[in-house]
């Protein structure tokens, strides 16, 4: 089978490396040789093994009937979307790690693949090396997924681990993450929660079978967290994680991304550093956890390469993925019920005691009053605190 790779960046070069170094192992699993015929990139790589495979014109790949599967690792929506759509329409399967592309156009591209009896696979778009896409699509096929909750961004998890364990402030932890290559020069997609938002949109779409628009998911990042917040977390015997969550409650479906206090009773408490952990709860199967490297060149490339092997096994046959283009209407987040940890000025302590029926006070930092409150809707919480200045508030995870 002849394949091509679009983009020779971190992940694309990892895919090329895997097919070069593990050709014999891949042949056994795929049932045939898989040969990288082309690599598309704007740059030249003189003297490197990829040099003889390089092309600079997408049309060479699109027009070559020998190429039956293409790996897309360019990132971003355009030109990736235009390229992938054309490839599928021309009867080539596509494997991608591009969560932006999948979150925005996944349903459409899956439908084209189905019509053409080809495949559009995207295991590496969520969780890096962690196999979670295929299990949600296949292993839960007789079950109903009622909740997905997890740490799906290694950059923010690394930063929060450094803040919690080493007492570093946000800026210092971010700079260290950038120095080690865990964070981009412009880290906003990670630290503002946008990356995690797209990933939970993908998982929610698969779990619900309908398109979840990531632009309608309530999203908070970690930039407002301070060492004081982490100090409170330690007092409470908890850690703070950026949690992406989808949950069903009767006819309601909620989806959010926000920092949350996670207790020692949760499997997510011990997910530290750049690792990811994803909990999937089935109506009948209960809670199942997926854990592993959520990013990195070779872990992510391994997941992409596994999708290519699946394409080799299923040539001329579409593997169904249950994700329709009909948009799922998320329930107004104001109706969602949560537990909260709250910090206010010490002068507002009496007001807090007046407006809440029951709170649990937490030993405060100097000049503050801190407390937790349980089982309150977002709307009621905002209403009760509308006249009180909040220093910070963090939701509490009960999973």
VENSUL-V101307 format. One record per residue. N is the residue number from 1. RES is the residue in three letters. PHI is phi as a letter, one per 20 degrees, with the letter a starting at -180 (NA if undefined). PSI is psi in whole degrees, -180 to 180 (NA if undefined). D_FIRST is the distance of its C-alpha to the first C-alpha in Angstrom with 2 decimals. Layout:
N&RES&PHI&PSI&D_FIRST / N&RES&PHI&PSI&D_FIRST
//
This chain:
1&UNK&NA&132&0.00 / 2&UNK&e&132&3.81 / 3&UNK&c&167&6.52 / 4&UNK&c&156&10.26 / 5&UNK&c&126&13.35 / 6&UNK&e&107&16.62 / 7&UNK&o&120&19.49 / 8&UNK&d&49&20.02 / 9&UNK&e&-149&22.87 / 10&UNK&g&-53&23.53 / 11&UNK&f&-43&20.64 / 12&UNK&g&-43&18.03 / 13&UNK&f&-32&19.07 / 14&UNK&f&-41&18.96 / 15&UNK&f&-45&15.31 / 16&UNK&g&-44&14.60 / 17&UNK&f&-43&17.03 / 18&UNK&f&-44&15.56 / 19&UNK&f&-25&12.07 / 20&UNK&f&-41&14.20 / 21&UNK&e&-23&16.77 / 22&UNK&c&35&15.21 / 23&UNK&g&-43&12.12 / 24&UNK&f&-44&13.83 / 25&UNK&f&-41&14.86 / 26&UNK&f&-39&11.59 / 27&UNK&g&-42&10.18 / 28&UNK&f&-41&13.32 / 29&UNK&f&-37&13.05 / 30&UNK&e&-23&9.52 / 31&UNK&n&3&9.99 / 32&UNK&a&167&7.09 / 33&UNK&f&144&6.20 / 34&UNK&d&116&4.80 / 35&UNK&d&126&6.14 / 36&UNK&f&108&8.62 / 37&UNK&e&-37&9.42 / 38&UNK&c&151&12.42 / 39&UNK&c&122&15.02 / 40&UNK&e&126&17.73 / 41&UNK&a&154&21.24 / 42&UNK&f&-21&24.75 / 43&UNK&e&164&25.66 / 44&UNK&d&150&25.18 / 45&UNK&c&70&24.65 / 46&UNK&g&133&26.29 / 47&UNK&n&-9&25.86 / 48&UNK&e&156&23.13 / 49&UNK&g&-28&19.74 / 50&UNK&f&-14&18.11 / 51&UNK&g&-43&20.38 / 52&UNK&f&-15&18.24 / 53&UNK&e&-11&15.38 / 54&UNK&f&137&18.03 / 55&UNK&c&156&18.71 / 56&UNK&d&1&21.66 / 57&UNK&c&116&21.07 / 58&UNK&g&-32&19.06 / 59&UNK&f&-30&19.21 / 60&UNK&g&-42&16.90 / 61&UNK&f&-47&14.00 / 62&UNK&f&-37&15.44 / 63&UNK&e&-8&15.97 / 64&UNK&e&109&12.69 / 65&UNK&f&-20&11.29 / 66&UNK&f&-29&8.00 / 67&UNK&f&115&7.43 / 68&UNK&d&-12&6.91 / 69&UNK&b&136&7.98 / 70&UNK&c&135&10.83 / 71&UNK&e&126&13.03 / 72&UNK&d&114&16.70 / 73&UNK&c&30&19.19 / 74&UNK&f&-35&21.80 / 75&UNK&n&163&24.39 / 76&UNK&m&173&27.16 / 77&UNK&e&-44&27.19 / 78&UNK&c&140&27.06 / 79&UNK&e&10&25.11 / 80&UNK&g&-46&22.47 / 81&UNK&f&-48&23.57 / 82&UNK&f&-42&23.61 / 83&UNK&f&-50&20.15 / 84&UNK&f&-43&18.58 / 85&UNK&f&-45&20.63 / 86&UNK&f&-42&19.63 / 87&UNK&f&-44&15.88 / 88&UNK&f&-44&16.44 / 89&UNK&f&-28&18.85 / 90&UNK&e&12&16.44 / 91&UNK&n&32&14.01 / 92&UNK&d&137&11.53 / 93&UNK&f&156&11.62 / 94&UNK&c&138&13.35 / 95&UNK&c&134&14.28 / 96&UNK&b&155&17.58 / 97&UNK&d&10&20.46 / 98&UNK&e&96&22.86 / 99&UNK&f&-30&25.79 / 100&UNK&f&-45&27.76 / 101&UNK&f&-47&25.16 / 102&UNK&f&-44&24.66 / 103&UNK&f&-37&28.43 / 104&UNK&e&-40&29.33 / 105&UNK&c&12&26.70 / 106&UNK&g&-48&24.84 / 107&UNK&f&-44&26.45 / 108&UNK&f&-45&25.78 / 109&UNK&f&-35&22.07 / 110&UNK&f&-39&21.68 / 111&UNK&f&-41&23.57 / 112&UNK&f&-45&21.44 / 113&UNK&g&-42&18.28 / 114&UNK&f&-45&20.31 / 115&UNK&f&-35&21.48 / 116&UNK&e&0&18.11 / 117&UNK&l&38&16.67 / 118&UNK&d&-172&14.13 / 119&UNK&c&145&14.64 / 120&UNK&c&105&16.52 / 121&UNK&d&146&16.71 / 122&UNK&b&39&19.31 / 123&UNK&g&-39&20.30 / 124&UNK&f&-2&21.08 / 125&UNK&f&-19&23.44 / 126&UNK&c&126&26.24 / 127&UNK&n&11&27.24 / 128&UNK&l&-116&24.71 / 129&UNK&f&-10&23.54 / 130&UNK&f&122&25.64 / 131&UNK&f&104&23.86 / 132&UNK&c&-32&26.11 / 133&UNK&f&-53&24.25 / 134&UNK&f&-43&22.56 / 135&UNK&g&-41&25.83 / 136&UNK&f&-40&27.87 / 137&UNK&f&-32&25.71 / 138&UNK&d&-50&25.40 / 139&UNK&f&-22&27.95 / 140&UNK&d&18&30.83 / 141&UNK&f&-24&30.13 / 142&UNK&e&6&33.47 / 143&UNK&d&171&35.34 / 144&UNK&d&121&36.67 / 145&UNK&f&122&35.95 / 146&UNK&d&-13&39.31 / 147&UNK&a&139&38.71 / 148&UNK&c&130&36.15 / 149&UNK&b&127&37.74 / 150&UNK&a&175&36.43 / 151&UNK&e&109&36.07 / 152&UNK&c&10&32.85 / 153&UNK&c&111&33.63 / 154&UNK&f&-31&33.83 / 155&UNK&f&-52&35.80 / 156&UNK&f&-35&38.69 / 157&UNK&f&-37&38.72 / 158&UNK&f&-46&39.08 / 159&UNK&f&-46&41.90 / 160&UNK&f&-34&43.72 / 161&UNK&f&-43&43.46 / 162&UNK&f&-40&45.07 / 163&UNK&f&-41&47.72 / 164&UNK&f&-47&48.53 / 165&UNK&e&-36&48.41 / 166&UNK&d&-3&49.65 / 167&UNK&m&18&51.79 / 168&UNK&f&151&50.05 / 169&UNK&e&171&50.48 / 170&UNK&g&-47&47.61 / 171&UNK&f&-42&47.66 / 172&UNK&f&-45&47.66 / 173&UNK&f&-39&44.84 / 174&UNK&f&-45&42.73 / 175&UNK&f&-39&43.42 / 176&UNK&f&-41&42.38 / 177&UNK&f&-39&39.11 / 178&UNK&f&-41&38.43 / 179&UNK&f&-35&39.40 / 180&UNK&e&-1&36.92 / 181&UNK&n&12&34.08 / 182&UNK&e&-21&34.16 / 183&UNK&c&145&35.56 / 184&UNK&f&165&34.86 / 185&UNK&g&-41&37.62 / 186&UNK&d&100&38.17 / 187&UNK&e&10&37.89 / 188&UNK&g&-40&39.16 / 189&UNK&g&-34&36.00 / 190&UNK&e&-57&36.28 / 191&UNK&f&-21&40.05 / 192&UNK&e&-1&40.93 / 193&UNK&n&2&38.62 / 194&UNK&f&-38&36.31 / 195&UNK&f&-47&33.10 / 196&UNK&f&-36&34.26 / 197&UNK&f&-47&35.30 / 198&UNK&f&-37&31.86 / 199&UNK&f&-42&30.39 / 200&UNK&f&-28&33.07 / 201&UNK&f&-41&32.58 / 202&UNK&f&-50&28.93 / 203&UNK&f&-41&30.04 / 204&UNK&f&-39&33.03 / 205&UNK&f&-42&31.07 / 206&UNK&f&-41&28.87 / 207&UNK&f&-36&31.98 / 208&UNK&e&-17&34.05 / 209&UNK&m&4&31.49 / 210&UNK&c&157&32.91 / 211&UNK&f&125&32.35 / 212&UNK&d&117&34.41 / 213&UNK&f&114&35.33 / 214&UNK&f&-24&35.28 / 215&UNK&f&-13&38.04 / 216&UNK&d&8&40.38 / 217&UNK&e&126&39.93 / 218&UNK&f&127&42.96 / 219&UNK&c&127&41.89 / 220&UNK&c&145&43.93 / 221&UNK&e&-160&42.88 / 222&UNK&d&6&44.53 / 223&UNK&f&-21&46.40 / 224&UNK&e&-4&49.75 / 225&UNK&f&143&49.75 / 226&UNK&c&172&52.26 / 227&UNK&f&-25&53.27 / 228&UNK&f&-43&56.10 / 229&UNK&g&-43&53.65 / 230&UNK&f&-32&51.91 / 231&UNK&f&-43&55.37 / 232&UNK&f&-41&56.17 / 233&UNK&g&-43&52.91 / 234&UNK&f&-40&53.97 / 235&UNK&g&-37&57.42 / 236&UNK&e&-2&55.85 / 237&UNK&m&32&53.63 / 238&UNK&c&171&50.51 / 239&UNK&d&168&47.72 / 240&UNK&d&128&46.39 / 241&UNK&c&151&42.72 / 242&UNK&e&112&40.91 / 243&UNK&d&127&40.05 / 244&UNK&d&130&37.72 / 245&UNK&b&139&38.85 / 246&UNK&c&131&38.45 / 247&UNK&b&146&40.90 / 248&UNK&d&137&42.18 / 249&UNK&c&102&45.90 / 250&UNK&l&-116&46.88 / 251&UNK&e&1&45.84 / 252&UNK&e&145&45.34 / 253&UNK&c&120&42.13 / 254&UNK&d&144&42.62 / 255&UNK&b&128&40.13 / 256&UNK&b&159&41.28 / 257&UNK&c&124&40.45 / 258&UNK&a&158&43.39 / 259&UNK&f&141&44.79 / 260&UNK&b&148&46.21 / 261&UNK&f&127&48.42 / 262&UNK&d&124&46.66 / 263&UNK&e&169&48.82 / 264&UNK&f&-18&48.37 / 265&UNK&f&-11&47.88 / 266&UNK&e&138&44.51 / 267&UNK&f&-22&41.34 / 268&UNK&f&-16&40.49 / 269&UNK&g&-38&43.60 / 270&UNK&e&8&41.99 / 271&UNK&e&105&38.73 / 272&UNK&c&173&39.50 / 273&UNK&m&-143&38.10 / 274&UNK&e&8&34.61 / 275&UNK&f&156&33.59 / 276&UNK&d&151&32.90 / 277&UNK&b&130&34.26 / 278&UNK&c&123&33.70 / 279&UNK&e&129&35.95 / 280&UNK&c&125&34.97 / 281&UNK&d&121&37.84 / 282&UNK&e&152&37.47 / 283&UNK&g&-37&40.46 / 284&UNK&d&-35&40.19 / 285&UNK&e&-16&38.07 / 286&UNK&m&-158&40.01 / 287&UNK&e&130&38.82 / 288&UNK&c&139&35.56 / 289&UNK&d&139&34.65 / 290&UNK&d&129&31.37 / 291&UNK&b&141&31.91 / 292&UNK&r&-166&30.06 / 293&UNK&f&119&28.91 / 294&UNK&e&-4&28.79 / 295&UNK&b&-175&27.53 / 296&UNK&o&151&26.60 / 297&UNK&g&-64&23.75 / 298&UNK&f&-38&21.93 / 299&UNK&g&-46&23.00 / 300&UNK&f&-42&21.68 / 301&UNK&f&-34&18.46 / 302&UNK&f&-39&17.97 / 303&UNK&f&-41&18.35 / 304&UNK&f&-45&15.83 / 305&UNK&f&-36&13.24 / 306&UNK&f&-37&14.23 / 307&UNK&f&-37&13.59 / 308&UNK&f&-42&9.93 / 309&UNK&f&-40&9.89 / 310&UNK&f&-38&11.92 / 311&UNK&f&-41&9.61 / 312&UNK&f&-38&7.03 / 313&UNK&f&-21&10.38 / 314&UNK&c&36&11.67 / 315&UNK&f&129&9.55 / 316&UNK&m&7&12.53 / 317&UNK&c&126&14.91 / 318&UNK&e&127&16.79 / 319&UNK&e&115&18.09 / 320&UNK&f&136&21.65 / 321&UNK&c&126&23.12 / 322&UNK&e&88&26.88 / 323&UNK&b&98&27.89 / 324&UNK&e&163&29.83 / 325&UNK&f&-8&30.94 / 326&UNK&f&126&34.57 / 327&UNK&f&133&36.13 / 328&UNK&e&130&37.80 / 329&UNK&e&109&41.32 / 330&UNK&f&146&42.01 / 331&UNK&f&144&45.54 / 332&UNK&g&123&47.91 / 333&UNK&f&-19&47.65 / 334&UNK&f&-20&51.46 / 335&UNK&e&-12&51.57 / 336&UNK&f&138&49.52 / 337&UNK&d&131&51.66 / 338&UNK&c&169&51.23 / 339&UNK&d&148&53.20 / 340&UNK&c&147&54.09 / 341&UNK&d&133&55.39 / 342&UNK&c&140&57.68 / 343&UNK&d&128&59.56 / 344&UNK&c&174&62.59 / 345&UNK&f&147&65.68 / 346&UNK&g&-32&68.37 / 347&UNK&f&-18&70.82 / 348&UNK&e&9&68.80 / 349&UNK&g&-46&68.97 / 350&UNK&f&-38&71.73 / 351&UNK&f&-42&69.96 / 352&UNK&f&-46&66.86 / 353&UNK&f&-28&69.01 / 354&UNK&f&-43&70.58 / 355&UNK&e&-21&67.48 / 356&UNK&d&135&65.49 / 357&UNK&f&-41&66.87 / 358&UNK&b&124&65.16 / 359&UNK&c&164&63.45 / 360&UNK&d&116&62.87 / 361&UNK&f&146&64.12 / 362&UNK&d&138&62.26 / 363&UNK&g&119&64.10 / 364&UNK&e&160&63.83 / 365&UNK&f&164&63.33 / 366&UNK&g&131&66.46 / 367&UNK&n&7&67.51 / 368&UNK&c&165&65.04 / 369&UNK&c&128&65.01 / 370&UNK&c&146&61.85 / 371&UNK&a&165&61.09 / 372&UNK&d&150&58.55 / 373&UNK&c&141&58.75 / 374&UNK&d&155&56.95 / 375&UNK&l&61&55.71 / 376&UNK&c&139&56.39 / 377&UNK&f&156&54.54 / 378&UNK&g&-40&53.29 / 379&UNK&f&-48&55.86 / 380&UNK&f&-38&58.78 / 381&UNK&f&-48&57.84 / 382&UNK&f&-41&57.88 / 383&UNK&f&-44&61.10 / 384&UNK&f&-28&62.94 / 385&UNK&d&14&62.08 / 386&UNK&f&-27&62.51 / 387&UNK&d&8&65.77 / 388&UNK&d&133&64.71 / 389&UNK&f&120&62.78 / 390&UNK&e&128&59.78 / 391&UNK&f&-47&58.81 / 392&UNK&a&157&55.49 / 393&UNK&b&139&54.14 / 394&UNK&c&132&51.12 / 395&UNK&f&156&49.82 / 396&UNK&d&128&49.79 / 397&UNK&e&133&46.83 / 398&UNK&d&52&47.82 / 399&UNK&c&NA&44.59
//
